[in-house]
């Protein structure tokens, strides 16, 4: 299901006990968009689930405003005993979070499957 919030295109999928949200935006629109945290939180409330995987693979760059929205969403989810996991971050965006010292604040996974499982798949020896 595609949800259109002004400035955001959120692809929403329901998994077993999870809400999987893929975030799309135009770089030019990102600065004038309504808060992403509120848009995702509204989806969580509508779906009665506070276990969220946020797929950020379509985003070319995490700006400070976007990082602030991720922090706000994380705090809100935690106050409702939920879980927010990020996946699909480019190497550059991982470095951005690391420079902000937020790489340990968010659980970060390479893809949706790992995010839902909550651990990296074990590789054979």
N, C-alpha and C positions, 0 to 999 in steps of 0.2 A: 504494500500500500504506500503510495506517495502522499505525504502530507505537505501542504504548502503553507508555510508561515511567511509573512512578508519578508522577502530577502533570503529566506532559507528554503531549501528543498530537502526534506527529510524522508528518506526511504525507511519505512518502518516494517519490521517483521516480528512476529511472535514466535518464540521458541519455547520449549518446555521451561516454564518459570522465568523466562527472560524476555526482555524487550530489546531488540537489536535495531539501532538507529544509525543509518549512514547519513552523514552530513555533507550537503552540497551547497556551495555558494559561489557567487562571482566575486573575485577579489575586490573589484570596485565597490560592490554592494556591501561587503562584510562590515565596513566601518559604520554604515548607516542602518544596519539590521537591528531589529529588536533583539533583546537579550536571548541568546541561545539557551541559557539555563532555564528560563521560563518556558520556552517552547518545548524542550525535552521533558521538563517536569509536568507540564500539562498532559503530554502523551502518557507519562507514567501513571498519572492519576486516572486518566480515562481508561487505561488498560488494567488498573488495579495491580500493578507490579512495580516494585522498586529495585529490581535487579536489572541493570541496564548495561548493555555493551554498546559503546559509542565507537563506530567505525569512522575514523578520520582520514582514510586513505585518499578520498577525493580532494582534500585540502592541500594546496601547494605550500602554504606557509602558515604557521601559528603566529598570529600577532598578539601583542600584549592584551588587547581587549578580549580576544578569544580565550587566552589563558585565564584571564580573570573570570570569564564565564564558566570555564571548566572547574575552577576552584569553587565557585559559588554552587555549581551543580553538585559537586562532590560533598560539600558540607550539608546541603539539603538532603541528599540521598542518605548520608550517614545518620542524620537526625531521625530518619524513619527506619532505621535498622536495615537499610538496603545496601546494595553493592553497585559501584560504578567501575567499569573496566574499559580501558581504551585499547583499541587495536588499529592496525593499519597505518601507523605513523611512519613517515619517511625517515630516513637516517638524519636528515637535516632537522626535522621537527623533534626527533628524539634529543638531538643536541640542544635545541632551544629549551626544552624542558629541563635538561641537565644543567644548562647555564643558569636557569632560574632556580635551581635546586629543588625542582618539583618532580624529578624522575622517580624518586622514592615515595612521593605523595600519592601518585596514581599507579594502580596496577596496570602495567603496559604489556600487551601481548602482540605477537606478530599477525595473528589472524583471528577471525571470529570463533573458530573451533577451539583454539587454545584459550581464548577469553572465557568461553562458556565452561570449559573443563576446569579452568583455574590453574592450570599448570602446563608446562611445556611437555609435549609428548616425549616419551622416552625413546631414545634411539638405540638400535641394536649395537652391540660391541663389535 
